[in-house]
Amino acid sequence: MDPAFTQILILGLLFGVFYFMLIRPQKKRAETHRNLIESVEVGDEVVTIGGLHGRVTRVGEDDLDIEAAPGTNLKFVKSAIARKLTEDEDEDEEIGATSEEE
């Protein structure tokens, strides 16, 4: 085989590996986070990227207010939300119900 063709083939394979190992999973994580941010509603319990736990009291276009303690409202940008606890509790209950039945 021609050495130039071999080099091009190796570069193509490297690009394919990088795509499936790095780029594609990152796109999926970004889409999942975008869906999480869009699904946040008033009353949801959330955790921020800084580790603050609280309940959402107001949702704006780009920001939201979180009540960390009674009477303590903090303003965050929506992208600072790491996860919703309200949804996680429902999933845990469903998983617990199936394991008890077995």
Biopython code that builds the backbone (N, CA, C, O; Angstrom):
import numpy as np
from Bio.PDB.StructureBuilder import StructureBuilder

atoms = [
    (1, "MET", "N", (0.838, -1.190, 0.000)),
    (1, "MET", "CA", (0.000, 0.000, 0.000)),
    (1, "MET", "C", (0.881, 1.252, 0.000)),
    (1, "MET", "O", (2.016, 1.249, 0.477)),
    (2, "ASP", "N", (0.325, 2.283, -0.538)),
    (2, "ASP", "CA", (1.012, 3.564, -0.608)),
    (2, "ASP", "C", (1.102, 4.167, 0.802)),
    (2, "ASP", "O", (0.107, 4.162, 1.526)),
    (3, "PRO", "N", (2.276, 4.688, 1.210)),
    (3, "PRO", "CA", (2.415, 5.277, 2.559)),
    (3, "PRO", "C", (1.471, 6.461, 2.789)),
    (3, "PRO", "O", (0.992, 6.656, 3.906)),
    (4, "ALA", "N", (1.204, 7.235, 1.770)),
    (4, "ALA", "CA", (0.291, 8.377, 1.916)),
    (4, "ALA", "C", (-1.128, 7.887, 2.217)),
    (4, "ALA", "O", (-1.824, 8.461, 3.055)),
    (5, "PHE", "N", (-1.548, 6.835, 1.534)),
    (5, "PHE", "CA", (-2.878, 6.266, 1.765)),
    (5, "PHE", "C", (-2.988, 5.713, 3.189)),
    (5, "PHE", "O", (-4.022, 5.866, 3.839)),
    (6, "THR", "N", (-1.933, 5.079, 3.664)),
    (6, "THR", "CA", (-1.913, 4.527, 5.023)),
    (6, "THR", "C", (-2.039, 5.645, 6.056)),
    (6, "THR", "O", (-2.763, 5.498, 7.042)),
    (7, "GLN", "N", (-1.349, 6.746, 5.841)),
    (7, "GLN", "CA", (-1.428, 7.873, 6.771)),
    (7, "GLN", "C", (-2.831, 8.466, 6.789)),
    (7, "GLN", "O", (-3.353, 8.791, 7.856)),
    (8, "ILE", "N", (-3.439, 8.609, 5.631)),
    (8, "ILE", "CA", (-4.791, 9.154, 5.553)),
    (8, "ILE", "C", (-5.776, 8.205, 6.239)),
    (8, "ILE", "O", (-6.691, 8.651, 6.930)),
    (9, "LEU", "N", (-5.593, 6.927, 6.051)),
    (9, "LEU", "CA", (-6.454, 5.931, 6.683)),
    (9, "LEU", "C", (-6.331, 5.985, 8.206)),
    (9, "LEU", "O", (-7.336, 5.921, 8.914)),
    (10, "ILE", "N", (-5.112, 6.100, 8.705)),
    (10, "ILE", "CA", (-4.889, 6.191, 10.149)),
    (10, "ILE", "C", (-5.523, 7.461, 10.711)),
    (10, "ILE", "O", (-6.155, 7.417, 11.766)),
    (11, "LEU", "N", (-5.364, 8.585, 10.023)),
    (11, "LEU", "CA", (-5.983, 9.840, 10.466)),
    (11, "LEU", "C", (-7.501, 9.728, 10.482)),
    (11, "LEU", "O", (-8.155, 10.221, 11.401)),
    (12, "GLY", "N", (-8.059, 9.081, 9.470)),
    (12, "GLY", "CA", (-9.508, 8.882, 9.433)),
    (12, "GLY", "C", (-9.985, 8.014, 10.579)),
    (12, "GLY", "O", (-11.007, 8.314, 11.198)),
    (13, "LEU", "N", (-9.269, 6.953, 10.870)),
    (13, "LEU", "CA", (-9.629, 6.087, 11.999)),
    (13, "LEU", "C", (-9.508, 6.826, 13.330)),
    (13, "LEU", "O", (-10.347, 6.655, 14.215)),
    (14, "LEU", "N", (-8.469, 7.646, 13.475)),
    (14, "LEU", "CA", (-8.312, 8.436, 14.695)),
    (14, "LEU", "C", (-9.466, 9.411, 14.866)),
    (14, "LEU", "O", (-9.990, 9.565, 15.969)),
    (15, "PHE", "N", (-9.863, 10.063, 13.793)),
    (15, "PHE", "CA", (-10.997, 10.985, 13.865)),
    (15, "PHE", "C", (-12.258, 10.229, 14.268)),
    (15, "PHE", "O", (-13.037, 10.716, 15.087)),
    (16, "GLY", "N", (-12.467, 9.041, 13.697)),
    (16, "GLY", "CA", (-13.637, 8.238, 14.057)),
    (16, "GLY", "C", (-13.645, 7.861, 15.524)),
    (16, "GLY", "O", (-14.688, 7.919, 16.175)),
    (17, "VAL", "N", (-12.507, 7.479, 16.046)),
    (17, "VAL", "CA", (-12.409, 7.130, 17.472)),
    (17, "VAL", "C", (-12.699, 8.348, 18.333)),
    (17, "VAL", "O", (-13.460, 8.252, 19.297)),
    (18, "PHE", "N", (-12.109, 9.490, 18.005)),
    (18, "PHE", "CA", (-12.369, 10.707, 18.766)),
    (18, "PHE", "C", (-13.835, 11.091, 18.724)),
    (18, "PHE", "O", (-14.391, 11.528, 19.732)),
    (19, "TYR", "N", (-14.458, 10.936, 17.588)),
    (19, "TYR", "CA", (-15.868, 11.294, 17.472)),
    (19, "TYR", "C", (-16.717, 10.436, 18.398)),
    (19, "TYR", "O", (-17.533, 10.961, 19.155)),
    (20, "PHE", "N", (-16.534, 9.126, 18.344)),
    (20, "PHE", "CA", (-17.380, 8.235, 19.139)),
    (20, "PHE", "C", (-17.001, 8.204, 20.615)),
    (20, "PHE", "O", (-17.842, 7.871, 21.450)),
    (21, "MET", "N", (-15.775, 8.538, 20.957)),
    (21, "MET", "CA", (-15.355, 8.496, 22.358)),
    (21, "MET", "C", (-15.482, 9.840, 23.067)),
    (21, "MET", "O", (-15.662, 9.872, 24.285)),
    (22, "LEU", "N", (-15.392, 10.948, 22.338)),
    (22, "LEU", "CA", (-15.394, 12.260, 22.986)),
    (22, "LEU", "C", (-16.530, 13.171, 22.545)),
    (22, "LEU", "O", (-17.274, 13.678, 23.384)),
    (23, "ILE", "N", (-16.674, 13.383, 21.268)),
    (23, "ILE", "CA", (-17.607, 14.384, 20.761)),
    (23, "ILE", "C", (-19.056, 13.952, 20.951)),
    (23, "ILE", "O", (-19.866, 14.722, 21.465)),
    (24, "ARG", "N", (-19.388, 12.745, 20.548)),
    (24, "ARG", "CA", (-20.779, 12.268, 20.623)),
    (24, "ARG", "C", (-21.304, 12.199, 22.055)),
    (24, "ARG", "O", (-22.419, 12.663, 22.295)),
    (25, "PRO", "N", (-20.562, 11.641, 23.029)),
    (25, "PRO", "CA", (-21.058, 11.631, 24.408)),
    (25, "PRO", "C", (-21.237, 13.040, 24.980)),
    (25, "PRO", "O", (-22.175, 13.278, 25.742)),
    (26, "GLN", "N", (-20.359, 13.969, 24.627)),
    (26, "GLN", "CA", (-20.485, 15.335, 25.121)),
    (26, "GLN", "C", (-21.748, 15.996, 24.577)),
    (26, "GLN", "O", (-22.413, 16.741, 25.297)),
    (27, "LYS", "N", (-22.083, 15.734, 23.322)),
    (27, "LYS", "CA", (-23.316, 16.283, 22.754)),
    (27, "LYS", "C", (-24.533, 15.733, 23.477)),
    (27, "LYS", "O", (-25.488, 16.469, 23.729)),
    (28, "LYS", "N", (-24.513, 14.442, 23.817)),
    (28, "LYS", "CA", (-25.629, 13.835, 24.543)),
    (28, "LYS", "C", (-25.775, 14.451, 25.929)),
    (28, "LYS", "O", (-26.890, 14.732, 26.368)),
    (29, "ARG", "N", (-24.641, 14.665, 26.632)),
    (29, "ARG", "CA", (-24.700, 15.288, 27.961)),
    (29, "ARG", "C", (-25.247, 16.704, 27.870)),
    (29, "ARG", "O", (-26.051, 17.109, 28.710)),
    (30, "ALA", "N", (-24.824, 17.464, 26.865)),
    (30, "ALA", "CA", (-25.298, 18.834, 26.700)),
    (30, "ALA", "C", (-26.800, 18.856, 26.425)),
    (30, "ALA", "O", (-27.512, 19.711, 26.952)),
    (31, "GLU", "N", (-27.286, 17.925, 25.606)),
    (31, "GLU", "CA", (-28.718, 17.864, 25.314)),
    (31, "GLU", "C", (-29.513, 17.472, 26.561)),
    (31, "GLU", "O", (-30.588, 18.020, 26.807)),
    (32, "THR", "N", (-28.996, 16.536, 27.343)),
    (32, "THR", "CA", (-29.661, 16.129, 28.576)),
    (32, "THR", "C", (-29.743, 17.301, 29.551)),
    (32, "THR", "O", (-30.779, 17.512, 30.182)),
    (33, "HIS", "N", (-28.655, 18.066, 29.678)),
    (33, "HIS", "CA", (-28.651, 19.223, 30.586)),
    (33, "HIS", "C", (-29.617, 20.297, 30.100)),
    (33, "HIS", "O", (-30.301, 20.925, 30.908)),
    (34, "ARG", "N", (-29.678, 20.512, 28.799)),
    (34, "ARG", "CA", (-30.604, 21.500, 28.235)),
    (34, "ARG", "C", (-32.050, 21.092, 28.539)),
    (34, "ARG", "O", (-32.870, 21.939, 28.894)),
    (35, "ASN", "N", (-32.365, 19.798, 28.400)),
    (35, "ASN", "CA", (-33.716, 19.317, 28.716)),
    (35, "ASN", "C", (-34.018, 19.472, 30.202)),
    (35, "ASN", "O", (-35.146, 19.799, 30.572)),
    (36, "LEU", "N", (-33.023, 19.241, 31.057)),
    (36, "LEU", "CA", (-33.204, 19.415, 32.495)),
    (36, "LEU", "C", (-33.542, 20.863, 32.815)),
    (36, "LEU", "O", (-34.478, 21.134, 33.567)),
    (37, "ILE", "N", (-32.787, 21.786, 32.250)),
    (37, "ILE", "CA", (-33.014, 23.211, 32.510)),
    (37, "ILE", "C", (-34.408, 23.635, 32.049)),
    (37, "ILE", "O", (-35.080, 24.407, 32.733)),
    (38, "GLU", "N", (-34.839, 23.140, 30.903)),
    (38, "GLU", "CA", (-36.163, 23.509, 30.390)),
    (38, "GLU", "C", (-37.287, 22.911, 31.229)),
    (38, "GLU", "O", (-38.398, 23.439, 31.229)),
    (39, "SER", "N", (-37.019, 21.820, 31.942)),
    (39, "SER", "CA", (-38.070, 21.148, 32.697)),
    (39, "SER", "C", (-38.212, 21.647, 34.137)),
    (39, "SER", "O", (-39.128, 21.223, 34.842)),
    (40, "VAL", "N", (-37.327, 22.536, 34.583)),
    (40, "VAL", "CA", (-37.396, 23.031, 35.958)),
    (40, "VAL", "C", (-38.635, 23.911, 36.122)),
    (40, "VAL", "O", (-38.886, 24.818, 35.328)),
    (41, "GLU", "N", (-39.402, 23.618, 37.173)),
    (41, "GLU", "CA", (-40.628, 24.371, 37.461)),
    (41, "GLU", "C", (-40.618, 24.829, 38.913)),
    (41, "GLU", "O", (-39.811, 24.360, 39.715)),
    (42, "VAL", "N", (-41.515, 25.743, 39.242)),
    (42, "VAL", "CA", (-41.653, 26.212, 40.610)),
    (42, "VAL", "C", (-42.053, 25.030, 41.492)),
    (42, "VAL", "O", (-42.946, 24.256, 41.147)),
    (43, "GLY", "N", (-41.375, 24.906, 42.638)),
    (43, "GLY", "CA", (-41.658, 23.827, 43.570)),
    (43, "GLY", "C", (-40.696, 22.662, 43.465)),
    (43, "GLY", "O", (-40.666, 21.814, 44.356)),
    (44, "ASP", "N", (-39.903, 22.595, 42.394)),
    (44, "ASP", "CA", (-38.928, 21.507, 42.243)),
    (44, "ASP", "C", (-37.772, 21.709, 43.214)),
    (44, "ASP", "O", (-37.334, 22.835, 43.448)),
    (45, "GLU", "N", (-37.289, 20.619, 43.771)),
    (45, "GLU", "CA", (-36.074, 20.671, 44.584)),
    (45, "GLU", "C", (-34.901, 20.406, 43.654)),
    (45, "GLU", "O", (-34.901, 19.439, 42.893)),
    (46, "VAL", "N", (-33.895, 21.284, 43.725)),
    (46, "VAL", "CA", (-32.759, 21.197, 42.812)),
    (46, "VAL", "C", (-31.445, 21.293, 43.576)),
    (46, "VAL", "O", (-31.405, 21.698, 44.737)),
    (47, "VAL", "N", (-30.372, 20.909, 42.888)),
    (47, "VAL", "CA", (-29.006, 21.075, 43.386)),
    (47, "VAL", "C", (-28.259, 21.872, 42.328)),
    (47, "VAL", "O", (-28.351, 21.571, 41.138)),
    (48, "THR", "N", (-27.519, 22.889, 42.760)),
    (48, "THR", "CA", (-26.747, 23.695, 41.819)),
    (48, "THR", "C", (-25.379, 23.058, 41.601)),
    (48, "THR", "O", (-25.007, 22.116, 42.301)),
    (49, "ILE", "N", (-24.634, 23.576, 40.630)),
    (49, "ILE", "CA", (-23.297, 23.056, 40.366)),
    (49, "ILE", "C", (-22.360, 23.335, 41.534)),
    (49, "ILE", "O", (-21.320, 22.688, 41.655)),
    (50, "GLY", "N", (-22.710, 24.286, 42.392)),
    (50, "GLY", "CA", (-21.917, 24.580, 43.583)),
    (50, "GLY", "C", (-22.294, 23.725, 44.779)),
    (50, "GLY", "O", (-21.645, 23.801, 45.822)),
    (51, "GLY", "N", (-23.343, 22.906, 44.644)),
    (51, "GLY", "CA", (-23.748, 22.012, 45.723)),
    (51, "GLY", "C", (-24.865, 22.539, 46.602)),
    (51, "GLY", "O", (-25.216, 21.894, 47.591)),
    (52, "LEU", "N", (-25.440, 23.699, 46.273)),
    (52, "LEU", "CA", (-26.518, 24.257, 47.067)),
    (52, "LEU", "C", (-27.819, 23.516, 46.790)),
    (52, "LEU", "O", (-28.203, 23.345, 45.632)),
    (53, "HIS", "N", (-28.496, 23.079, 47.839)),
    (53, "HIS", "CA", (-29.793, 22.413, 47.715)),
    (53, "HIS", "C", (-30.878, 23.427, 48.040)),
    (53, "HIS", "O", (-30.717, 24.236, 48.954)),
    (54, "GLY", "N", (-31.983, 23.391, 47.300)),
    (54, "GLY", "CA", (-33.077, 24.295, 47.587)),
    (54, "GLY", "C", (-34.285, 24.006, 46.722)),
    (54, "GLY", "O", (-34.275, 23.120, 45.868)),
    (55, "ARG", "N", (-35.342, 24.793, 46.973)),
    (55, "ARG", "CA", (-36.597, 24.650, 46.246)),
    (55, "ARG", "C", (-36.774, 25.876, 45.344)),
    (55, "ARG", "O", (-36.555, 27.008, 45.774)),
    (56, "VAL", "N", (-37.168, 25.641, 44.109)),
    (56, "VAL", "CA", (-37.350, 26.720, 43.137)),
    (56, "VAL", "C", (-38.614, 27.499, 43.499)),
    (56, "VAL", "O", (-39.686, 26.915, 43.657)),
    (57, "THR", "N", (-38.482, 28.826, 43.630)),
    (57, "THR", "CA", (-39.636, 29.666, 43.966)),
    (57, "THR", "C", (-40.089, 30.535, 42.799)),
    (57, "THR", "O", (-41.238, 30.974, 42.763)),
    (58, "ARG", "N", (-39.187, 30.787, 41.838)),
    (58, "ARG", "CA", (-39.548, 31.593, 40.667)),
    (58, "ARG", "C", (-38.678, 31.164, 39.508)),
    (58, "ARG", "O", (-37.481, 30.926, 39.672)),
    (59, "VAL", "N", (-39.279, 31.065, 38.333)),
    (59, "VAL", "CA", (-38.534, 30.728, 37.129)),
    (59, "VAL", "C", (-38.692, 31.876, 36.141)),
    (59, "VAL", "O", (-39.805, 32.219, 35.742)),
    (60, "GLY", "N", (-37.566, 32.464, 35.750)),
    (60, "GLY", "CA", (-37.571, 33.526, 34.755)),
    (60, "GLY", "C", (-37.105, 32.980, 33.416)),
    (60, "GLY", "O", (-37.012, 31.769, 33.217)),
    (61, "GLU", "N", (-36.816, 33.895, 32.509)),
    (61, "GLU", "CA", (-36.376, 33.472, 31.182)),
    (61, "GLU", "C", (-34.963, 32.886, 31.223)),
    (61, "GLU", "O", (-34.712, 31.823, 30.654)),
    (62, "ASP", "N", (-34.038, 33.584, 31.898)),
    (62, "ASP", "CA", (-32.653, 33.129, 31.973)),
    (62, "ASP", "C", (-32.207, 32.775, 33.388)),
    (62, "ASP", "O", (-31.131, 32.205, 33.572)),
    (63, "ASP", "N", (-33.023, 33.108, 34.391)),
    (63, "ASP", "CA", (-32.623, 32.875, 35.769)),
    (63, "ASP", "C", (-33.778, 32.300, 36.573)),
    (63, "ASP", "O", (-34.903, 32.187, 36.087)),
    (64, "LEU", "N", (-33.472, 31.937, 37.823)),
    (64, "LEU", "CA", (-34.499, 31.427, 38.716)),
    (64, "LEU", "C", (-34.100, 31.735, 40.150)),
    (64, "LEU", "O", (-32.928, 31.976, 40.440)),
    (65, "ASP", "N", (-35.082, 31.726, 41.047)),
    (65, "ASP", "CA", (-34.836, 31.943, 42.461)),
    (65, "ASP", "C", (-34.961, 30.612, 43.177)),
    (65, "ASP", "O", (-35.859, 29.816, 42.901)),
    (66, "ILE", "N", (-34.036, 30.386, 44.106)),
    (66, "ILE", "CA", (-34.040, 29.161, 44.894)),
    (66, "ILE", "C", (-34.115, 29.548, 46.360)),
    (66, "ILE", "O", (-33.362, 30.405, 46.823)),
    (67, "GLU", "N", (-35.028, 28.910, 47.094)),
    (67, "GLU", "CA", (-35.141, 29.122, 48.527)),
    (67, "GLU", "C", (-34.259, 28.068, 49.205)),
    (67, "GLU", "O", (-34.604, 26.887, 49.243)),
    (68, "ALA", "N", (-33.116, 28.514, 49.740)),
    (68, "ALA", "CA", (-32.164, 27.606, 50.372)),
    (68, "ALA", "C", (-32.545, 27.324, 51.818)),
    (68, "ALA", "O", (-32.305, 26.227, 52.324)),
    (69, "ALA", "N", (-33.132, 28.299, 52.476)),
    (69, "ALA", "CA", (-33.621, 28.175, 53.844)),
    (69, "ALA", "C", (-34.883, 29.034, 53.924)),
    (69, "ALA", "O", (-35.075, 29.917, 53.089)),
    (70, "PRO", "N", (-35.737, 28.794, 54.904)),
    (70, "PRO", "CA", (-36.959, 29.612, 54.986)),
    (70, "PRO", "C", (-36.632, 31.109, 55.001)),
    (70, "PRO", "O", (-35.910, 31.593, 55.873)),
    (71, "GLY", "N", (-37.176, 31.822, 54.027)),
    (71, "GLY", "CA", (-36.961, 33.258, 53.914)),
    (71, "GLY", "C", (-35.670, 33.661, 53.218)),
    (71, "GLY", "O", (-35.389, 34.855, 53.113)),
    (72, "THR", "N", (-34.876, 32.712, 52.740)),
    (72, "THR", "CA", (-33.615, 33.017, 52.063)),
    (72, "THR", "C", (-33.722, 32.615, 50.600)),
    (72, "THR", "O", (-33.591, 31.442, 50.251)),
    (73, "ASN", "N", (-33.965, 33.617, 49.741)),
    (73, "ASN", "CA", (-34.069, 33.372, 48.305)),
    (73, "ASN", "C", (-32.784, 33.812, 47.623)),
    (73, "ASN", "O", (-32.293, 34.918, 47.852)),
    (74, "LEU", "N", (-32.251, 32.949, 46.793)),
    (74, "LEU", "CA", (-31.034, 33.234, 46.046)),
    (74, "LEU", "C", (-31.336, 33.159, 44.562)),
    (74, "LEU", "O", (-32.120, 32.321, 44.117)),
    (75, "LYS", "N", (-30.706, 34.044, 43.797)),
    (75, "LYS", "CA", (-30.938, 34.099, 42.351)),
    (75, "LYS", "C", (-29.787, 33.400, 41.632)),
    (75, "LYS", "O", (-28.618, 33.676, 41.901)),
    (76, "PHE", "N", (-30.128, 32.488, 40.711)),
    (76, "PHE", "CA", (-29.147, 31.744, 39.926)),
    (76, "PHE", "C", (-29.519, 31.797, 38.460)),
    (76, "PHE", "O", (-30.687, 31.962, 38.109)),
    (77, "VAL", "N", (-28.506, 31.653, 37.597)),
    (77, "VAL", "CA", (-28.794, 31.458, 36.186)),
    (77, "VAL", "C", (-29.223, 30.005, 36.017)),
    (77, "VAL", "O", (-28.799, 29.141, 36.785)),
    (78, "LYS", "N", (-30.045, 29.735, 35.040)),
    (78, "LYS", "CA", (-30.576, 28.387, 34.858)),
    (78, "LYS", "C", (-29.481, 27.351, 34.598)),
    (78, "LYS", "O", (-29.618, 26.193, 34.995)),
    (79, "SER", "N", (-28.418, 27.752, 33.946)),
    (79, "SER", "CA", (-27.365, 26.793, 33.625)),
    (79, "SER", "C", (-26.613, 26.309, 34.868)),
    (79, "SER", "O", (-25.827, 25.366, 34.780)),
    (80, "ALA", "N", (-26.844, 26.942, 36.026)),
    (80, "ALA", "CA", (-26.191, 26.524, 37.265)),
    (80, "ALA", "C", (-26.882, 25.325, 37.909)),
    (80, "ALA", "O", (-26.383, 24.803, 38.907)),
    (81, "ILE", "N", (-28.006, 24.876, 37.374)),
    (81, "ILE", "CA", (-28.711, 23.722, 37.930)),
    (81, "ILE", "C", (-28.002, 22.447, 37.484)),
    (81, "ILE", "O", (-27.820, 22.215, 36.288)),
    (82, "ALA", "N", (-27.602, 21.622, 38.452)),
    (82, "ALA", "CA", (-26.911, 20.368, 38.143)),
    (82, "ALA", "C", (-27.898, 19.212, 38.031)),
    (82, "ALA", "O", (-27.758, 18.363, 37.150)),
    (83, "ARG", "N", (-28.905, 19.169, 38.922)),
    (83, "ARG", "CA", (-29.893, 18.094, 38.856)),
    (83, "ARG", "C", (-31.128, 18.466, 39.654)),
    (83, "ARG", "O", (-31.114, 19.375, 40.483)),
    (84, "LYS", "N", (-32.198, 17.731, 39.374)),
    (84, "LYS", "CA", (-33.456, 17.897, 40.105)),
    (84, "LYS", "C", (-33.585, 16.749, 41.102)),
    (84, "LYS", "O", (-33.420, 15.584, 40.741)),
    (85, "LEU", "N", (-33.878, 17.083, 42.349)),
    (85, "LEU", "CA", (-34.073, 16.048, 43.361)),
    (85, "LEU", "C", (-35.497, 15.523, 43.345)),
    (85, "LEU", "O", (-35.726, 14.364, 43.692)),
    (86, "THR", "N", (-36.449, 16.334, 42.956)),
    (86, "THR", "CA", (-37.849, 15.927, 42.929)),
    (86, "THR", "C", (-38.031, 14.730, 42.023)),
    (86, "THR", "O", (-38.742, 13.791, 42.381)),
    (87, "GLU", "N", (-37.410, 14.739, 40.865)),
    (87, "GLU", "CA", (-37.531, 13.655, 39.897)),
    (87, "GLU", "C", (-36.805, 12.405, 40.386)),
    (87, "GLU", "O", (-37.290, 11.290, 40.191)),
    (88, "ASP", "N", (-35.622, 12.586, 41.031)),
    (88, "ASP", "CA", (-34.834, 11.458, 41.509)),
    (88, "ASP", "C", (-35.587, 10.661, 42.570)),
    (88, "ASP", "O", (-35.502, 9.433, 42.588)),
    (89, "GLU", "N", (-36.323, 11.335, 43.455)),
    (89, "GLU", "CA", (-37.055, 10.646, 44.506)),
    (89, "GLU", "C", (-38.135, 9.752, 43.919)),
    (89, "GLU", "O", (-38.344, 8.639, 44.401)),
    (90, "ASP", "N", (-38.826, 10.222, 42.884)),
    (90, "ASP", "CA", (-39.875, 9.416, 42.249)),
    (90, "ASP", "C", (-39.281, 8.157, 41.632)),
    (90, "ASP", "O", (-39.874, 7.084, 41.735)),
    (91, "GLU", "N", (-38.121, 8.270, 40.995)),
    (91, "GLU", "CA", (-37.482, 7.112, 40.373)),
    (91, "GLU", "C", (-37.022, 6.124, 41.434)),
    (91, "GLU", "O", (-37.129, 4.914, 41.233)),
    (92, "ASP", "N", (-36.503, 6.624, 42.580)),
    (92, "ASP", "CA", (-36.051, 5.741, 43.648)),
    (92, "ASP", "C", (-37.207, 4.938, 44.220)),
    (92, "ASP", "O", (-37.051, 3.757, 44.530)),
    (93, "GLU", "N", (-38.368, 5.573, 44.362)),
    (93, "GLU", "CA", (-39.536, 4.873, 44.883)),
    (93, "GLU", "C", (-39.966, 3.756, 43.941)),
    (93, "GLU", "O", (-40.334, 2.672, 44.394)),
    (94, "GLU", "N", (-39.922, 4.010, 42.635)),
    (94, "GLU", "CA", (-40.307, 2.986, 41.667)),
    (94, "GLU", "C", (-39.325, 1.822, 41.692)),
    (94, "GLU", "O", (-39.728, 0.663, 41.594)),
    (95, "ILE", "N", (-38.053, 2.126, 41.820)),
    (95, "ILE", "CA", (-37.051, 1.067, 41.871)),
    (95, "ILE", "C", (-37.214, 0.253, 43.147)),
    (95, "ILE", "O", (-37.101, -0.973, 43.113)),
    (96, "GLY", "N", (-37.477, 0.916, 44.276)),
    (96, "GLY", "CA", (-37.691, 0.215, 45.537)),
    (96, "GLY", "C", (-38.898, -0.699, 45.489)),
    (96, "GLY", "O", (-38.884, -1.779, 46.079)),
    (97, "ALA", "N", (-39.949, -0.276, 44.787)),
    (97, "ALA", "CA", (-41.165, -1.084, 44.700)),
    (97, "ALA", "C", (-40.899, -2.355, 43.919)),
    (97, "ALA", "O", (-41.429, -3.406, 44.281)),
    (98, "THR", "N", (-40.107, -2.304, 42.869)),
    (98, "THR", "CA", (-39.850, -3.498, 42.070)),
    (98, "THR", "C", (-38.935, -4.463, 42.812)),
    (98, "THR", "O", (-39.085, -5.677, 42.668)),
    (99, "SER", "N", (-37.984, -3.953, 43.608)),
    (99, "SER", "CA", (-37.077, -4.856, 44.310)),
    (99, "SER", "C", (-37.768, -5.540, 45.473)),
    (99, "SER", "O", (-37.394, -6.659, 45.825)),
    (100, "GLU", "N", (-38.784, -4.896, 46.097)),
    (100, "GLU", "CA", (-39.527, -5.522, 47.179)),
    (100, "GLU", "C", (-40.421, -6.633, 46.681)),
    (100, "GLU", "O", (-40.649, -7.610, 47.395)),
    (101, "GLU", "N", (-40.939, -6.502, 45.454)),
    (101, "GLU", "CA", (-41.844, -7.493, 44.895)),
    (101, "GLU", "C", (-41.121, -8.780, 44.581)),
    (101, "GLU", "O", (-41.731, -9.849, 44.598)),
    (102, "GLU", "N", (-39.824, -8.705, 44.293)),
    (102, "GLU", "CA", (-39.048, -9.902, 43.932)),
    (102, "GLU", "C", (-38.782, -10.675, 45.135)),
    (102, "GLU", "O", (-38.141, -11.724, 45.065)),
]
sb = StructureBuilder()
sb.init_structure("model")
sb.init_model(0)
sb.init_chain("A")
sb.init_seg("    ")
for serial, (resi, resn, name, xyz) in enumerate(atoms, 1):
    if name == "N":
        sb.init_residue(resn, " ", resi, " ")
    sb.init_atom(name, np.array(xyz, "f"), 0.0, 1.0, " ", f" {name:<3s}", serial, name[0])
structure = sb.get_structure()
